[in-house]
């Protein structure tokens, strides 16, 4: 018994492809248009996206007349339509109208940052009073952190076995104290807990 090899639904070379989109392509296009509608919602309707999908289908048929395999044709259509949606959204983003809106957003962010700085300045005196009442080693640690906040962004050191050192060892290393003689982590936790 001979076995026939499945070659897929291929059309003879001389036959023209149908002008209408097949059902799987229509379903995929409708799903994609609904899913990506948020990108162009302000200036295009869903019907426009569906019409653009039909246009992309025709572009694929015209650009690749020798492709007869439905899978290959569907792949080309998906790529073409997805790229078209990206171009539409990027084109609108790059317009001067959008940059004005971005400038407004940037200005709002700057104003929020200025308000946050003002709040920090207002509470700086309160923070200094809070620091003045701290025990001496803790005061040294908190002043070091206040003077150089980048200390907290340093990676936690590792011991010779590759494990991270304890929080107390790390805090003591920030101000150059011996972690065996003082427990800064517990002291800090207790002091901040009473505040």
Secondary structure, DSSP 4 states (H G I P E B T S, - for coil): -PPPPP--S---TTSPPPSSPPHHHHHHHHHHHHHHHHHHTTT--HHHHHHHHHHHHHHHHHH-TT---HHHHHHHHHHHHHHHHHHHHHHHHTSHHHHHHHHHHHHHHHHHHHHHHHHHHHHHHHHHHHHHTS-HHHHHHHHHHHH-GGGGGSPPPB-TTSPBPPHHHHHHHHHT--TTT--HHHHHHHHHHH-
